[in-house]
């Protein structure tokens, strides 16, 4: 059980709105203006995909989901299945990266 300290203030709806207003005043420009412009190495850049790319990403997710469902039905719970899930997650990530890094799939 948590015990309040002597001068600790309870966050009420009124205090919460005051806190939100104070935070808005402290950061009026929004977070996007505080981000530095950096020329990242291509390995670490993010890519926005277009509609065609998004369809491919959904298809990849569906294929990996179906595979995991099938494997979960066959394999017993345990370390090996946990490793399998982790490796499928990793493989799915790289498959999606392969799609999103192609120019024809980018916005």
ABEGO torsion letter per residue (X at the ends): XBBBBAABBBBBAAAAAAAAAAAAAABAAEAAAABBBBBBBAAABBBBBBAAAAAAAAAAAAAAAAAAAAAAAABBBEAAAAAAAAAAAAAAAAAAAAAAABAAABX
